[in-house]
Amino acid sequence: MTYLLVFLFQVTFNIAKVFEIKLTQENKTIGLMVNSVAINLIGLASSFVSIDSLFKGDFWIILFYTIGSVVGKWIGMNYYQNTKTIIKTNKPKEKLKKINNDLLRFQH
């Protein structure tokens, strides 16, 4: 349970970090402030659970912490990139269908 919790915290934390950059670039102050509060709370919770596990001698937590970070960055970057592509294209519905097909092909 702890492993899953840390993994999900790290995925969420890193997706929020990617969107922090996006919100900063777009100069969306209120969204950035809300996102910053979420980042801090998630980071605090993730650190608490991870450090608690490390003090108990559970070093496997490092693996889930790291994998969650990588997966979160990957999700955040791919989602952000796909959102930018859909917005910039003249035919967003067709582009969205192509992205969904690419994701389905990746899953199989």
trRosetta pair geometry for C-beta under 8 A, 3 or more apart (Angstrom, degrees):
i j d omega theta_ij theta_ji phi_ij phi_ji
1 4 5.9 -57 -152 37 32 109
1 5 6.3 34 152 -21 66 109
2 5 5.5 -56 -147 37 32 115
2 6 6.3 28 157 -15 67 105
2 49 6.2 -178 -155 178 91 111
2 53 5.7 142 157 -83 145 130
2 58 7.5 54 94 116 147 161
2 61 6.8 -48 131 -102 114 109
3 6 6.1 -57 -148 38 28 106
3 7 6.2 30 153 -20 64 110
3 60 6.9 -36 -95 121 119 109
3 61 6.7 -137 -99 -107 71 63
3 64 4.5 -170 -159 -71 82 163
4 7 5.6 -54 -145 37 30 115
4 8 6.2 26 158 -15 66 108
4 64 7.8 -84 -59 -159 23 142
5 8 6.0 -58 -147 39 26 106
5 9 6.2 29 154 -20 63 107
5 49 5.9 -114 112 -174 122 165
6 9 5.6 -52 -144 36 32 114
6 10 6.2 28 158 -17 65 108
6 46 6.1 102 -139 -147 68 81
6 49 5.5 -154 -77 106 90 123
6 50 5.5 104 -125 -75 128 88
6 53 7.5 -60 -52 4 144 150
6 61 5.9 91 5 -159 174 91
6 64 5.0 91 87 113 115 117
6 65 5.4 -55 160 -78 123 72
6 68 6.4 -155 130 -7 69 156
7 10 6.0 -62 -151 38 26 107
7 11 6.4 27 153 -19 64 106
7 64 4.7 -80 -64 -177 91 100
7 65 7.8 -110 -81 -74 50 29
7 67 6.6 -20 -123 86 99 100
7 68 4.1 -172 -148 -78 49 117
7 71 7.8 23 -172 42 91 139
8 11 5.6 -49 -143 35 33 112
8 12 6.2 30 159 -14 65 108
8 68 7.0 -79 -16 -134 16 129
9 12 6.0 -63 -151 42 26 108
9 13 6.0 29 154 -24 65 112
9 42 5.7 169 -160 -174 81 88
9 45 5.8 -144 -127 99 135 102
9 46 3.7 171 137 -86 136 100
9 49 7.0 150 -4 40 158 136
9 68 6.9 40 66 158 61 155
10 13 5.4 -50 -138 36 31 116
10 14 6.2 23 164 -13 65 108
10 46 5.9 120 -63 -141 68 143
10 64 7.6 160 15 140 140 69
10 65 5.7 149 -67 -154 148 49
10 66 8.0 -53 -176 -25 163 7
10 67 7.9 103 90 79 145 52
10 68 2.9 97 73 114 123 121
10 69 4.8 -71 177 -57 119 61
10 71 7.8 85 107 52 101 94
10 72 5.8 -142 135 -16 67 138
11 14 6.3 -65 -150 40 24 102
11 15 6.4 23 155 -17 63 108
11 68 4.9 -94 -39 -165 73 85
11 69 8.0 -123 -73 -71 42 20
11 71 5.3 -35 -104 95 100 105
11 72 3.9 179 -143 -75 40 96
11 75 6.8 40 -166 23 96 142
12 15 5.9 -55 -146 36 30 110
12 16 6.3 28 156 -17 64 108
12 42 5.5 -131 105 -144 112 148
12 72 6.8 -77 8 -119 18 127
13 16 5.9 -62 -154 38 27 110
13 17 6.5 29 149 -23 64 105
13 39 6.5 93 -147 -141 72 67
13 42 4.6 -170 -83 122 86 124
13 43 5.6 109 -131 -74 128 71
13 46 6.0 -47 -41 -17 145 155
13 68 8.0 60 37 136 105 111
13 69 7.6 -38 79 -105 111 72
13 72 6.4 15 64 -178 64 169
14 17 5.3 -43 -143 31 39 116
14 18 6.7 43 155 -20 64 97
14 68 7.5 161 3 137 125 72
14 69 5.3 130 -59 -149 141 54
14 71 7.8 126 62 77 141 54
14 72 2.8 113 61 111 116 125
14 73 4.8 -73 169 -53 131 65
14 75 7.9 104 97 49 104 96
14 76 6.0 -136 131 -8 78 136
15 18 5.9 -52 -155 32 33 111
15 19 6.6 24 151 -10 65 108
15 72 5.0 -107 -32 -166 73 89
15 75 5.6 -36 -89 92 108 110
15 76 4.2 180 -125 -73 55 103
15 79 7.6 27 -143 35 105 140
16 19 5.7 -59 -147 44 34 107
16 20 6.3 50 149 -34 65 98
16 35 5.7 172 -166 -167 95 92
16 38 5.5 -142 -133 106 149 114
16 39 4.9 -170 124 -81 130 85
16 42 6.7 132 20 36 151 150
16 76 7.9 -94 4 -100 23 135
17 20 5.3 -41 -150 20 34 120
17 21 7.3 36 152 -16 59 95
17 39 6.4 104 -73 -124 69 125
17 72 7.8 72 31 134 105 120
17 73 7.8 -33 73 -94 117 78
17 76 7.2 -8 66 -139 72 176
18 21 6.1 -53 -165 30 36 109
18 22 6.8 34 142 -16 66 106
18 72 7.9 -172 -10 147 115 81
18 73 6.6 139 -58 -135 119 55
18 76 3.0 140 26 155 153 134
18 77 6.0 -129 -131 -59 144 59
18 80 5.8 -135 152 -28 119 141
19 22 5.0 -48 -146 38 46 117
19 23 6.0 46 155 -20 73 102
19 35 6.0 -137 106 -136 106 145
19 76 6.5 -117 -30 -148 77 111
19 80 7.1 -167 -84 -82 66 117
20 23 5.9 -53 -144 38 28 108
20 24 6.3 32 153 -21 62 107
20 32 6.7 87 -145 -140 67 79
20 35 5.4 -178 -88 130 76 131
20 36 6.9 94 -121 -77 116 70
20 39 6.4 17 -64 -57 135 148
21 24 5.7 -55 -149 35 30 113
21 25 6.4 30 154 -19 64 105
22 25 5.9 -57 -151 35 29 110
22 26 6.4 12 157 -5 65 112
22 80 5.7 -144 -72 -133 136 125
23 26 5.9 -63 -142 48 31 103
23 28 4.7 -87 -157 60 84 105
23 31 4.9 -143 -135 106 130 109
23 32 4.3 173 130 -78 127 82
23 35 5.9 163 11 16 159 153
24 27 7.4 27 180 -74 32 40
24 32 6.1 96 -71 -113 63 133
28 31 4.1 2 131 37 118 120
28 32 5.8 144 91 -26 70 91
29 32 5.6 -60 -145 37 26 114
29 33 6.4 26 159 -20 65 104
30 33 5.8 -52 -149 33 32 110
30 34 6.5 29 154 -14 65 105
31 34 5.8 -55 -147 39 32 109
31 35 6.1 32 154 -18 66 110
32 35 5.6 -56 -144 41 29 113
32 36 6.2 35 154 -26 64 106
33 36 5.6 -51 -146 32 30 115
33 37 6.8 33 154 -19 62 100
34 37 5.9 -52 -155 31 33 111
34 38 6.6 31 149 -15 64 106
35 38 5.6 -56 -151 38 35 112
35 39 6.2 39 151 -23 68 104
36 39 5.5 -49 -144 33 33 114
36 40 6.4 32 156 -18 64 105
37 40 5.9 -57 -151 37 30 110
37 41 6.4 24 156 -14 65 109
38 41 6.0 -59 -145 40 30 107
38 42 6.0 23 160 -13 67 112
39 42 6.1 -61 -143 42 24 106
39 43 5.9 25 159 -19 63 114
40 43 5.8 -57 -142 39 25 112
40 44 6.2 28 158 -21 62 108
41 44 5.8 -54 -147 35 28 112
41 45 6.4 25 156 -15 63 107
42 45 5.8 -57 -147 39 31 109
42 46 6.1 29 156 -18 66 110
43 46 5.8 -55 -142 39 28 110
43 47 6.1 28 159 -18 64 109
44 47 5.9 -57 -146 38 26 110
44 48 6.3 28 156 -22 63 108
45 48 5.8 -54 -147 33 29 113
45 49 6.4 21 160 -12 65 107
46 49 6.2 -59 -146 40 28 104
46 50 6.0 22 159 -15 65 115
46 65 7.4 121 175 -127 108 95
47 50 5.8 -61 -141 42 27 109
47 51 5.8 20 165 -14 67 112
48 51 6.3 -60 -141 40 21 103
48 52 6.1 24 158 -21 60 112
49 52 5.8 -56 -147 36 26 114
49 53 6.5 25 155 -17 62 107
49 61 8.0 -163 129 -152 81 135
50 53 5.9 -58 -153 36 29 109
50 54 6.4 28 152 -18 65 107
50 61 5.4 161 -140 152 71 128
50 62 7.9 95 -162 -81 109 49
50 65 5.4 60 -118 -86 135 133
51 54 5.4 -52 -146 37 36 113
51 55 6.3 38 154 -20 66 103
52 55 5.9 -54 -151 34 29 111
52 56 6.7 22 151 -13 61 109
53 56 5.7 -62 -152 41 34 109
53 58 4.2 -68 177 68 91 120
53 61 4.1 113 105 -51 143 155
54 57 7.7 68 -179 -58 33 12
54 58 6.8 -94 -80 63 29 68
54 59 6.9 63 -122 -95 73 57
54 61 6.2 -110 -58 58 74 134
54 62 7.6 74 -90 -54 107 91
58 61 5.3 74 116 -22 99 107
59 62 5.7 -15 -180 3 67 115
60 63 5.6 -42 -170 25 58 115
60 64 6.9 47 141 -10 76 102
61 64 5.8 -59 -153 42 41 106
61 65 5.9 48 149 -26 72 108
62 65 5.5 -54 -145 36 30 116
62 66 6.2 25 158 -16 65 109
63 66 6.0 -60 -148 39 26 107
63 67 6.1 20 158 -13 65 111
64 67 5.8 -52 -135 42 31 107
64 68 5.9 36 161 -22 63 109
65 68 6.0 -59 -151 36 21 112
65 69 6.6 24 151 -21 59 107
66 69 5.6 -54 -153 31 32 114
66 70 6.6 27 154 -15 66 105
67 70 5.8 -55 -148 37 34 109
67 71 6.1 31 156 -16 68 109
68 71 5.9 -56 -141 41 29 109
68 72 6.0 32 158 -21 64 110
69 72 5.8 -58 -147 37 25 112
69 73 6.5 24 157 -16 63 105
70 73 5.9 -55 -150 36 30 109
70 74 6.3 30 153 -19 64 108
71 74 5.6 -56 -148 37 31 113
71 75 6.3 30 156 -18 66 106
72 75 5.9 -53 -144 37 29 108
72 76 6.1 27 158 -16 64 110
73 76 5.8 -59 -145 42 28 111
73 77 6.0 23 161 -16 66 111
74 77 6.1 -58 -143 39 24 105
74 78 6.1 17 162 -12 63 112
75 78 6.1 -62 -143 42 25 105
75 79 6.0 21 162 -16 64 113
76 79 6.0 -59 -141 40 23 107
76 80 6.0 20 161 -16 63 113
77 80 5.8 -57 -142 40 26 109
77 81 6.0 26 159 -19 64 110
78 81 5.8 -54 -140 38 29 109
78 82 6.1 26 160 -16 64 109
79 82 5.9 -57 -145 40 27 108
79 83 6.3 30 154 -22 63 108
80 83 5.7 -55 -149 34 29 113
80 84 6.5 29 154 -18 64 104
81 84 5.8 -54 -151 35 31 111
81 85 6.4 31 152 -19 65 107
82 85 5.6 -54 -146 36 34 113
82 86 6.3 35 156 -21 66 104
82 99 5.1 100 -146 -143 121 148
83 86 5.9 -53 -147 34 30 110
83 87 6.4 26 157 -16 64 109
84 87 6.0 -61 -149 38 29 109
84 88 6.2 19 160 -13 66 114
85 88 6.1 -63 -143 40 27 105
85 89 6.3 27 162 -26 64 110
85 95 6.1 -158 134 174 97 135
85 99 7.4 142 84 -71 132 129
86 89 6.3 -58 -147 28 25 110
86 92 4.8 66 -178 -145 82 94
86 95 5.2 177 -109 100 63 125
86 96 5.6 50 -118 -69 123 85
86 99 7.3 -58 -66 -10 105 148
87 92 7.1 30 -86 -103 25 122
89 92 5.7 145 75 -80 101 55
89 94 7.7 -121 139 68 140 92
89 95 4.5 123 50 -41 163 150
91 94 4.2 6 135 28 118 117
91 95 6.1 136 95 -20 74 90
92 95 5.5 -60 -144 42 34 111
92 96 6.0 38 157 -24 69 106
93 96 5.7 -51 -146 34 30 113
93 97 6.6 33 153 -20 62 103
94 97 5.7 -52 -151 33 33 113
94 98 6.6 34 150 -19 64 104
95 98 5.6 -53 -151 35 35 113
95 99 6.4 35 151 -19 66 104
96 99 5.7 -52 -148 36 33 111
96 100 6.3 33 153 -18 65 106
97 100 5.7 -56 -148 38 31 111
97 101 6.3 32 154 -19 65 106
98 101 5.7 -54 -148 37 30 111
98 102 6.4 33 152 -21 64 105
99 102 5.6 -52 -149 35 32 113
99 103 6.4 32 152 -18 65 104
100 103 5.7 -53 -148 36 32 111
100 104 6.3 33 153 -19 65 105
101 104 5.6 -53 -146 36 33 111
101 105 6.3 34 154 -20 65 105
102 105 5.7 -54 -148 36 30 112
102 106 6.4 34 151 -24 63 105
103 106 5.5 -52 -149 32 33 115
103 107 6.6 35 153 -23 64 103
104 107 5.8 -53 -153 30 34 113
104 108 7.0 19 156 -10 64 105
105 108 6.3 -65 -154 38 33 101
